[in-house]
């Protein structure tokens, strides 16, 4: 199970997120206004997250009940959402979650579904996700207006939507001094930009792969250990002539080369291998009859 964060008040930074044990974030594609300056995902933030091995998932949210504005609002918002994803280096073929950030009633599901249909007319039905409590999430999945689901513990009671891709826990943690919500991923593909399952030639890839989320996290850690923070090498090992710093493998190769050089220097100092090694060979040369 992979653990991630979502946040809106400020940006903790990719290094702090990784250090705290999280490896993905759900980030907002809309400006929360002057009271939430950290809500909007920016190109610089996205680059920092990727450099630290943090996966990004897209979510669009303006006001809590925006989806009640129906089909036209879904068309308008999804166009802006896709443009923001592309500005931040994301992919147009990845899903975007749209928020029902209130306790929606069954009667309010009609405009919610219409909003999602409007978004689907722009992004494609396969790229539409919904965030919310148990009931609007389940109804959207049942009605086919959302293919992806991010359930929050709020407004859910004890109900759990087993088809969910992510689940937002109740409660707050602080990472890098920023208040964050914690999320669990329940499928290998939960909408993250760097998922590659749909780039292997399969037009309809399964959401699950042979690699579990735990194995994927381990592979990411191994990659960072081998290639350094941001995959740009380790400053402790020195600069790379081609730019950046030496990786662990480069550093090992450089160390072996240096050891080889030192061995050759020792051979020169030792001189004749049949005699005493240096510096004892110097003492030997001073003994009468040894010359």
N, C-alpha and C positions, 0 to 999 in steps of 0.2 A: 504494500500500500504506500503510495507516494503522498507526502504531506506538502501542502502549499499554503499561501497566504493571499488575502485580499485586503486592501487598505485604501483610504481616501484622504486622510488628513495631511499626509506627507509621504516622502519616499525614503524607505530605510536603506536602499542601495543593495546591489547584488551580492557584494562580499558579506555584508551583515546577514542577509537572508541565508546564504549558504552556511555561514558559521553557526547560525542558530539551528541548522538541521533541516531546512526546507529547500525544495528544489524546483518549485513552480509557483507562479503567481497568477491570479486572475486580475486583469487590469481594466480600468474603465476607459472608454473611448469618448467620453463626453466631459465637458468642463463643469465642475460642480459649483462654479462661481467663486467669488472672493472669499467665502467662508471655508471653501475646501480647495485650496490652491494645489494640493498634491493629488487630486482625484484623477486628472487627465493624464493618460500615458503619453509620454513625449518620445521623440526619436532618440534623444540622448539617454533617457532612462532605459529604453528598450535595448540599446546597444550595450549599456552597462550590465543589464540582466543577462543577455546572451554571453557576454565576455566572462561572466562568472558561472556559466553553466546552469542558469535558471530558465526554465521553460515558461513561455507566456501563453495565456489563454485570454481571449477577448470577451468583454462584456460591455453592452451599451446600457447606460442609465442616465436619464436626466432627472425627471421628477418621479416620485414613487409610483404614481398611478398613470403615467404617460400612456401605457398600453390601452387604457380605456378610450383613447382618442381614435382607435380603429385603424382601418386599412390604410388610409392616406398617411397617417402618422408613421405606420410601419414602413411605407415606401420611402418617406422623407428621411427617417432616422437611419435606415439601413444603408442608404447612399452615403450619408455622412460617416457612418461607422466603417464602411469598407474603405473609404478614402483615408481615414485616419490609420487604419491598419496598414495600408500600403505606405503611407508616409513614415511609419515607424519600422518599416522593413519586414512586415508580415506578409502572409500569403492570402490571395483571394479565395483559395480552395479550402480554407479552414473555417470551422463554424464560429458564429458569434452568438453569445447568449444575450437575451433581452430580459430585463428585470420586471417582475411583478413584486414590488417591494412593499406589499401590504397584504392583509388577510382578505383575499378576493373571495367573493361569494359565487355560487353557481350561476347566478344571473349575470354576473360580470364577466363570465367566461366567453360570452358571445363577442364583445368588442376585443377581448384579449386574443381570441382565435383569429379575428379579422385583422388585427394588428400583425400577428405572426404571418398570416397569408400575404399581407402587403410586403413584409420583409422578404418572404420567400420569392416574391415576384422579381426581386432585385438580386438576391444572393443565391437563390435556388433552394428548394425544400430541404435538400441534404445538408445545408449549412445553417439551419435555424435551431437555436437552443433557447431554453427558457430557464430563468432563475425564479424561485419562489418557494412558498410552503408546499406541503404535501398535495393539497387539493388542486390548485391551478396547474401544478406540474403534472400530476397524474391525468387530469382532464385533457391537457394539451397533447400528451403522449397518446392517450386513447383516441383523440380526435384527429391525430396525424398532423397537427399544425406545428409540432416540434419534433425533431429527431434526437436532440441532445437535451440533457436535463441536469440542472444544478440545484439540488434541494437544500433549503436552509432548515435548520432545526426550529427556527421561529415559525409560528403558525402551523406546526405539524403535529403537535401533541406527541404521542408515541408512535405515530404512523411513519413508516419508512417505505419510500418508493424504490423497489428492488431494481428497477430499470435505470436508476440514476447513474450518471457518469461521475458526478462529484457530490459531496455532502459538506455543507458549511456547518461547523460546530457552533454551539452557543458558547459565548465567552470571548474574552479578549486576551491576547498576549502582546508583549512589547518587544519589538525587534528594532535595533538601532534607534531606540527611543520613540518609535512610532507605534501607535495602537493598531493592531492587526487582528483580523479574523483568521481562524485556522480552517483549512479545507482538506478533505481526504479524496483521493482519486480512486475510483472503483473499477475502472477499465484502463487497459493499456493506452488506448487512444481516448482522451477525454477532451480533445479540441486544441491541444497544444500546437503552437506554430511549427515546432521542430520535429513533429511526428512524421516519419518517413514511410509508413506502411502504404500510403497511397501513391508513392513514387516508384514502386517496383513493377509497374506494368499491369497491375490489376485494376481495372476500372471500378470495381466494386469490392474494395478490400474489406476484410472482416475487422471489427473493432478490436478484437483480441489478437495477440501475436504469441509466438512461442516464448518470448521473453516476458517474464513477470515484471510488475513494477519494481519489486525489490531487486531483481537482477539488473534492470535498467539503471536503477540508482547506483548500484555497485559499479557497473560499467562506466557511468559518468564520473564517479570518484576516481576510478583507475585512470581514465583518460586525463583528468586534471592532474593527478599525481605524476603521470608520465610527461605531460606537456606543459604543466605550470598553469598559474591563474590566467584565465582568459585564453588558454591554449597558446600563449605567447612566450613560453619558456620561464625559467626560474632566475630572477635577478641574482640570487645567491651564487649561481654557477657561472656568472659572467656573461658578457655580450656575445651575441651571435653575429659573425661577419655579415650575414645576409639580413640583419635587422632583428630586433627583439633580443631575447636572451636564449641561452642554451637550454635545451630540454634535458630530462634525466638521461636519456640515451646519449645525447650529444656530450653531456658532462662526463659520462662514463667513458666514452670514446676518447675525450681529451685527456682524462686521467690516465688511461692505459697508454696513450702516446707519451705522456710525460714520464710514466714509469719506465717505458722502453728507453727513453732518452737518458734517464738516470742510470739504468743498467749499463748502457754503453759507456757512460762517463766512469762508472765504477770499474769496468773492464780496463779502460785506459789507465786508471790509477793503479790498478792491481799489477799491470804489466804481465810478466811471465806467469802463467797459471801453474807451472811446475814448482815455482819458488814460493816464498812466504807472501801472503797478500799484503798489499799496502795497508797500514804504514810499517808493518813488521819487516817488509822487504828493505826498507831504508835502514833499519837497525842492522839487518843481516849484512848489508853492504859495508858496514863499518867494522865488522868482525874480521880481525887479521886472518888471512888465508881463505877468505870466502870470495875474494874478487878474482 
